[in-house]
Amino acid sequence: MDFVVIGGDAAGMSAASRAKRNRPDMNVIVLEKTMDVSYSACGMPYNIADPARDLNDLVVRQAEVFREKQGITLLTAHHVEGIDRKGRNVRGTTDAGAYFEFSYDKLLIATGARAVKPDLPGVDRPGVMVLKNLEEGRRIKDYIRDRKVKKAVIIGMGYIALEMSEALVNRGIETTLVKSRPGLLPWMAQELSAEVKAELEANGVGMYPGNPVKRIEETSGSGLKVVCEGLDLFCDMVILAVGVTPNSEFSGEAGIDLGAGKAISVDKRLMTSDPHIYAAGDCADAIHVVTGKKAWIPLALRANRAGWAVADNVCGKNVELEGIAGTAVFKVFDLEVAKTGLNAGEAAAAGFEPVSAVVSTRSRAHGHPGNTTLHLCMVGDKKSGRLLGLQMVGKEGAAHRINAAAVALHAKMRVEKFAQSDLAYAPPFGPVWDPMLTAANQLQKDLE
Amino acid sequence: MDFVVIGGDAAGMSAASRAKRNRPDMNVIVLEKTMDVSYSACGMPYNIADPARDLNDLVVRQAEVFREKQGITLLTAHHVEGIDRKGRNVRGTTDAGAYFEFSYDKLLIATGARAVKPDLPGVDRPGVMVLKNLEEGRRIKDYIRDRKVKKAVIIGMGYIALEMSEALVNRGIETTLVKSRPGLLPWMAQELSAEVKAELEANGVGMYPGNPVKRIEETSGSGLKVVCEGLDLFCDMVILAVGVTPNSEFSGEAGIDLGAGKAISVDKRLMTSDPHIYAAGDCADAIHVVTGKKAWIPLALRANRAGWAVADNVCGKNVELEGIAGTAVFKVFDLEVAKTGLNAGEAAAAGFEPVSAVVSTRSRAHGHPGNTTLHLCMVGDKKSGRLLGLQMVGKEGAAHRINAAAVALHAKMRVEKFAQSDLAYAPPFGPVWDPMLTAANQLQKDLE
């Protein structure tokens, strides 16, 4: 059997490896458009922060290992340009300009997502860069070194923008965030996003939300000027971090159904509207376990898990994935920011009747040294009593705690039941009533 | 209505406060045998570790606040000695020798537990102490200061013993642990307890498991000698930490049913075998959510939660507690040790067919600086596929992660479903596949 995989990062290589492990006789072909496979894209901001580290440290497994040890036909610099679903083959061009064509019995589209380039004059100037794949990471890191970057502007204020602001500040670069729409992290409860704002301010990061960017100009020196409404920002480097979009164009052109966020629509088995074609990773959608509806939330764990599931399904097992809860965590300087499930706005849009409880608790027991404050916003449904989501911000205790709420969302737990959970307590790690229980107790009162 | 509470710590004061809040007209009387109420007993080792801190820092709310602000009749130095269930009154003696008697409409027994004093010659010598209540904590802290303790022996190797060994080492006291039975933390998977052993060794703590203690003698100087089989240990102070036992004697004598571990048997509403009498906290048992059977696992969260539930039930609400999962966490020097649910032995004893997966993973993403190793042992049931328990040991990421598994136990999740959880990922906080998912994936294979 010929199993062709388009895309050689998390989902693609997870699928290829597992398929070959499941069925060593299978002909597994991976077509990757860049020169890089199987790397930790999420690690790029932390790597860029440290000039002594090689960006290639982020490669989890070298292409040679896949080729020589695992027997996978792994072809880099292969740009797929089209799928002939009737003839069951994919075609494209290599970096060297050669045409290629591969036929498949089963196909996996794992083309990922790419950074959105806003439609602004000047986005193609040297020094204006995006960060999604490893090559883009190299370009930024090299640029910082070669141009001795002293000032940077990041357009966008999502978590990649925030992680990059930390990385750049850690390299001594004066960093300013700007975005067109108002509000820092508008998906977050205001009490919590205020903590993030304070942390960024404390670390000297400039913030200009609500200042639409009009163009990027070159200055008379060798610098750049980001021209915004009512504001000019001067810098040596601009990072565009306004969001990502799925690489689903040739899939759509081939007549494969697209769904949420123009991602490729897949069922629980990761099958697309064509039963010979699967999709996984950042290019594919998923079922949200809270709403039961399709959502596009491209994250690494889902990509890896979906890659495995595709391999199993291609090999004749029948594996269904339950879905995603939208669990995410990131670090902003000394703050941990975590979320799972829905915020109140998303919950209302999904037809729930959301009630939120916002609480602040100590991160350690009464009287224990080193206490900091943990801020939580828990959302429940007035009608059913169900837990719908949780957000947490604090210097400690947010990143790993969020998992308990994520599991509760998978179990479709009511707030009342979650509040009964026997959670861990010891003075160095939290108060007797875990902060999540304090939030749940409060929310339960509001739900009654 | 007269609501009498015996015992003024976590369960008792939680109940008294909430009852008075629920029904300000209620006559709430608390009878506490010591002079201390409402303190964080779990914080004692950390307080003792710091000579600059006052032990009274651990008092969460002063007696005066309960009396004056909350209108609770709080009587310290009142030893209850008996309950007349027919006449509905309790009787006892004060520290000053006065007899007292109070009648009740509803009674809460929240007498807690006490440290077991082993039946050994010499356990009553000066310098031989236990640690459970605040007065005992003061005695130890004062003794260390007054006698300038240089060497200590702790009899027992449970988590109180381990926390105290850290506290004493932090005060520059040479510390040795000894116990009669073999094995450090025998309830823990051997691969995990080996990590704890290595951490204690690295911090210079002596360990002698499997050396039955025969007696404690005074030496010709002012020191003590702990005489064990095949071993004499010389020191200035001995701490007995061989376990705790519920203070249930006068309850048993009054004909109230005792259950697991001689704790007072209660139903989901915390009611004892006498419908006018409730019990909560370390003196009462609970339903274990994994086995569905009664268990006695005295921990602080349950005490607080049960106190609230009693208050609500006494006030006419009908609150049922689901039960406990046996979730616990403690710190041993730089290690976090966490558990929830059953180990393989407990699972087999409860009628399950346990299968264990032991895995070691990185604590952070591939290539992220500061990586340490996290060790996990996950237990599932071969017959039902249910998740039964999890243990974790590592320098970071164990204490809060365990809560996700605890919630899964409350939800009676199968390992297969838990393995599908959408857990949080960011490079500073863990690998893409959360360590618990790696364990669940491994366990799932073994369960198939």
Interface residues (C-beta under 8 A of the other chain):
Chain A: A10 S40 C42 G43 Y46 N47 D50 R53 D57 L58 V60 V289 L299 A300 L301 R302 N304 R305 L321 E322 G323 I324 A325 G326 T327 A328 V329 F330 K331 E336 A338 T340 A365 H366 G367 H368 P369 G397 A399 H400 R401 I402 N403 A404 A405 A406 V407 A408 L409 H410 A411 M413 K417 F418 Q420 S421 D422 L423 A424 Y425 A426 P427 P428 F429 G430 V432 W433 D434 M436 L437
Chain B: A10 S40 C42 G43 Y46 N47 D50 D57 L58 V60 V289 L299 A300 L301 R302 N304 R305 L321 E322 G323 I324 A325 G326 T327 A328 V329 F330 K331 E336 A338 T340 A365 H366 G367 H368 P369 G397 A399 H400 R401 I402 N403 A404 A405 A406 V407 A408 L409 H410 A411 M413 K417 F418 Q420 S421 D422 L423 A424 Y425 A426 P427 P428 F429 G430 V432 W433 D434 M436 L437
